[in-house]
Amino acid sequence: MSPIIQNERGVFLLAAVILLLIITVFLLSMTAAYESKYQTYDSLEIFYSGAAIEKIKVFHPQNMR
């Protein structure tokens, strides 16, 4: 047996470290998913803002400089 799990405190330490790693990986994956979603929405906003500006230029050329 490993020396770290020979007593009760060692088992709790090992369980706490494993739980910490699992929670850290979960939070990092959630953060990465949120960032990816945010980047997608940001790209769509930039694209559609540019398209709207182009349509305004087509329909109202005298107001554009």
C-alpha positions in Angstrom: 0.0 0.0 0.0 1.0 3.5 -0.6 2.3 5.4 2.5 -0.2 8.2 1.9 -3.3 5.9 2.3 -2.1 4.0 5.3 -4.1 6.1 7.7 -7.5 7.9 7.7 -6.0 11.4 7.2 -4.1 10.2 4.1 -7.3 8.9 2.5 -9.1 12.1 3.2 -6.1 14.1 1.7 -6.1 11.9 -1.4 -9.9 12.2 -1.8 -9.7 16.0 -1.3 -7.0 16.3 -4.0 -8.9 14.2 -6.4 -12.1 16.2 -5.8 -10.2 19.4 -6.2 -8.8 18.2 -9.6 -12.3 17.1 -10.7 -13.9 20.4 -9.8 -11.0 22.4 -11.4 -11.4 20.5 -14.7 -15.1 21.0 -14.6 -14.8 24.7 -14.0 -12.2 25.1 -16.7 -14.3 23.2 -19.2 -17.4 25.4 -18.3 -15.3 28.5 -18.7 -14.0 27.4 -22.1 -17.5 26.6 -23.3 -18.8 30.0 -22.1 -15.9 31.7 -23.8 -16.5 29.8 -27.1 -20.2 30.7 -27.0 -19.4 34.4 -26.3 -16.9 34.5 -29.2 -19.5 33.0 -31.5 -22.1 35.7 -30.5 -19.5 38.4 -30.8 -18.6 37.3 -34.3 -22.3 37.2 -35.3 -22.8 40.7 -33.9 -19.8 42.1 -35.8 -21.0 40.4 -39.0 -24.6 41.5 -38.8 -23.6 45.1 -37.7 -21.4 45.3 -40.8 -24.2 43.9 -43.0 -26.7 46.4 -41.5 -24.3 49.3 -42.2 -23.9 48.2 -45.8 -27.7 48.0 -46.3 -28.0 51.5 -44.8 -25.4 52.7 -47.3 -27.3 51.2 -50.2 -30.7 52.7 -49.3 -29.4 56.1 -48.1 -26.3 56.9 -50.0 -26.7 60.7 -49.7 -26.5 60.6 -45.8 -23.2 58.7 -45.8 -19.9 60.4 -46.1 
